[in-house]
Amino acid sequence: MSEESRQVQRFAVQLPVLFGDQAPSEQGTILNISMEGCALTAERIPELHTHVSIQIDLPDGTEPIDIELAGVRWVTDYRCGLEFIRVSGESLARLRAFIALLKNTP
């Protein structure tokens, strides 16, 4: 998918993340994020078309944002793209607030 065809704005970030298929146990870094998904890099990334749960650490030190279910949509070397599929109402509100902060930061 090209940048021009994206419907949702993505923001470049460097956020610590835990992810895994049973429970978040692998460490990585989120490289960009939107309301619909993110790209991450890690030493061991999940396989294409699998599902993971993730915990995103925010820079303000508050409780991580939990994404209950995310689908792996693309994989290249040490990077992959995740689509957020299932997010609790509380986590969705916190994600929305964080994205709004990114939008308003020069």
C-alpha positions in Angstrom: 0.0 0.0 0.0 1.5 3.3 -1.0 1.6 6.4 1.3 -0.8 8.2 -1.0 -3.5 5.5 -0.7 -3.5 5.4 3.1 -6.7 6.6 4.6 -5.3 7.2 8.1 -2.3 9.4 9.0 0.7 7.6 10.5 3.2 9.2 12.9 6.9 8.4 13.2 7.7 7.4 16.7 10.1 5.2 18.7 8.1 3.5 21.4 9.1 0.3 23.3 6.6 -2.5 22.8 6.0 -6.0 24.1 4.3 -8.5 21.7 3.5 -12.2 21.4 1.0 -14.7 20.3 0.1 -16.2 23.7 1.2 -13.2 25.9 3.3 -10.2 25.2 6.9 -11.5 25.8 9.0 -10.4 22.8 10.6 -6.9 22.9 10.6 -4.5 20.0 10.2 -0.8 18.9 7.2 0.8 17.2 8.5 2.9 14.3 5.2 4.5 13.3 1.6 4.4 14.6 -1.9 5.3 13.6 -5.4 4.6 15.0 -5.5 1.5 12.8 -2.1 -0.1 13.2 1.6 0.3 13.5 5.0 -0.8 12.1 7.5 -2.4 14.5 11.0 -3.7 14.4 12.4 -6.5 16.6 15.0 -9.2 16.6 12.3 -11.8 16.2 9.2 -10.7 14.4 5.9 -12.6 14.1 5.1 -14.5 10.9 2.9 -13.0 8.2 -0.9 -13.6 8.6 -0.5 -14.5 12.3 -2.0 -12.6 15.2 -0.4 -11.1 18.3 -1.3 -9.0 21.3 0.9 -6.0 22.1 1.6 -3.6 24.9 2.8 -0.1 23.9 4.8 1.9 26.4 4.1 5.6 26.2 6.7 8.2 26.8 4.8 9.7 29.8 5.3 6.6 31.8 1.6 5.8 32.2 0.2 2.3 32.0 0.9 0.7 28.6 -1.8 0.6 25.9 -2.9 -2.9 25.4 -3.9 -4.1 21.9 -5.7 -7.4 22.5 -5.5 -8.6 18.9 -3.4 -7.3 16.0 -2.9 -9.0 12.6 0.5 -9.2 10.9 -0.2 -7.7 7.5 3.4 -7.4 6.0 6.9 -8.6 7.0 10.3 -7.5 5.7 13.6 -8.5 7.4 13.3 -7.2 11.0 10.1 -5.2 10.5 6.4 -5.9 10.3 3.1 -4.1 10.0 0.3 -4.7 12.4 -3.4 -3.9 12.0 -5.2 -3.4 15.2 -8.2 -5.7 15.3 -9.5 -5.8 18.9 -8.8 -3.0 21.4 -10.7 -2.4 24.7 -12.7 0.8 25.1 -10.2 2.2 27.6 -7.1 1.4 25.5 -8.8 2.8 22.4 -9.5 6.1 24.3 -5.8 6.3 25.4 -4.6 5.5 21.9 -6.9 8.2 20.5 -5.5 10.7 23.1 -1.9 9.8 22.2 -2.6 10.2 18.4 -4.2 13.6 19.1 -1.1 14.6 21.0 1.1 13.6 18.1 -1.1 15.5 15.6 -0.8 18.7 17.7 3.0 18.4 18.2 5.0 20.4 15.7 
